[in-house]
Amino acid sequence: MTALLVPPASPASPASRASGASRQEPRAEDALVLAPVTAEAYRAFLASHEGTDLEAAFLQCPSWADVKEGWRSLLLGWGPDPRAGRLTGVALVLLRQLPGTRKYFAYLPEGPVVDWAEPDVDRWLDPLVEHLRAEGAFAVRIGPSPAYRRWDAALLKSAGHPGRRLGDVLASEVDPLGAAVGERLRARGWQRCGDDAQGGDGDAQPRHVFRVPLAGRSTEDLWSGLSQEWRRNVRRARKEGVEVVVGSAADLPEFYRLLRITEERDGFRLGRSLAYYERQFAALNAEEPGRMKLYLARHQGEVLAAHTMITVGRRAWYQTGASADHRREVRPSNALQWHMLLDAHASGADVYDMRGVPSTLDPGERAYGLLRWKLGTGGQVVETLGEWEKALSGTTNRTLYRAFQAYLNRR
């Protein structure tokens, strides 16, 4: 594939970066190139940006391509010389073929990993779109990393009310960068998924997540940040003799058995197989040992709950939780989460991401219970920018895009 060359923006002062002010003409030696890169160069870039705004989510690690069956993958990099490993941004692209065609839907889960503070987003996105068009893509979906709004747990604990949703409550913080990126994407023809006015079909990744800040906090700070109910439940689990251990791949069938019980009890279906979790566990830990861990809560010799955690750089995610229907009074899930929170803190993580929460604040809705449970850890609900799509120009591509949306809805 031919590398694509686009002019970059020249260096600017913080004030001009924030305002998107005009810049000097770029120098030829600063030209930004997009090209395929090796997994080694890609990982080296991620490792060199741990703890920065360019730190990637686990969904943008090369190993994630090995988890997703039925998708073809590309590893791309931007920079002055990406083929030589001189990179300023990277992207894992998943390509899903539309049945009966040679065309693909291109998906960058929680990516690309670029400097979203750069006002000139065209220098990243234009070459990406053209590269994927050449690969046969008829549409592209991206997941920009900036946050949009945040609500502190203390604010939401008393905000429950019939019919109320997160958007009805004044946010604790609105991120100006997130708002600016959304405006820039919309002005360039990108459509926010799930926006009925735009015709989107909804995000594949959760738009609202729950995050517990860890940086600069002691274990005593984390404990005092828990609600009284959470502290009581953690103490109860300890008193009842609940033991938390780190499992292995051999314990995944037990985790999956509990997950099916949880799905039946709570009325949801993830649609994932045991093979999916086995593949995920193997792929992520092959990339970096200990990247994905399985935590088990045992009581009287029986596993009552099992949760998975993924760590990349200075971020940790609680990904999937499962628990039994019986002996819930010994609070195995609270014991697990507290143990995982402490492990994430001890590993040097800056944030513990508990992943998706519903947008409802209606205590009468079943989903509200999940939000209420996570609020007890004392973190924040964060509304991300969500996912954005663009159907590539051309009548055929737009027709295929509509057909693909119908295909996804049927599945």
Salt bridges, closest charged atoms under 4 A:
GLU29 OE2 - ARG27 NE 3.90
ASP30 OD2 - ARG27 NH2 2.54
GLU69 OE2 - ARG279 NH1 3.63
GLU110 OE2 - ARG355 NH1 2.90
ASP115 OD2 - ARG17 NH2 2.89
GLU118 OE1 - ARG17 NH1 3.95
GLU118 OE2 - ARG23 NH2 2.99
GLU118 OE1 - ARG123 NH1 3.91
ASP122 OD1 - ARG188 NE 2.64
GLU130 OE2 - ARG133 NH2 3.02
GLU135 OE1 - ARG72 NH2 3.45
GLU135 OE2 - HIS131 NE2 3.88
GLU173 OE2 - ARG150 NH1 3.43
ASP175 OD2 - ARG150 NH1 3.70
ASP201 OD1 - ARG141 NH2 2.68
ASP203 OD2 - ARG207 NE 2.78
GLU229 OE1 - ARG372 NH2 3.20
GLU240 OE2 - ARG236 NE 3.00
GLU254 OE2 - ARG257 NH2 2.68
GLU263 OE1 - ARG260 NE 3.54
GLU263 OE1 - ARG269 NH1 3.12
ASP266 OD1 - ARG265 NE 3.42
GLU287 OE2 - ARG43 NE 2.83
GLU287 OE1 - ARG291 NH1 2.79
GLU288 OE1 - ARG291 NH2 2.97
GLU302 OE2 - HIS326 NE2 2.78
GLU302 OE1 - ARG327 NH2 2.30
ASP325 OD1 - ARG265 NH1 2.69
ASP343 OD2 - HIS339 NE2 3.72
ASP350 OD1 - ARG314 NH2 3.15
ASP353 OD2 - ARG211 NE 3.04
GLU365 OE2 - ARG165 NH1 3.99
GLU383 OE1 - ARG149 NE 2.75
GLU383 OE2 - ARG192 NH2 3.39
GLU387 OE1 - ARG141 NH1 2.98
GLU389 OE2 - ARG141 NH2 2.42
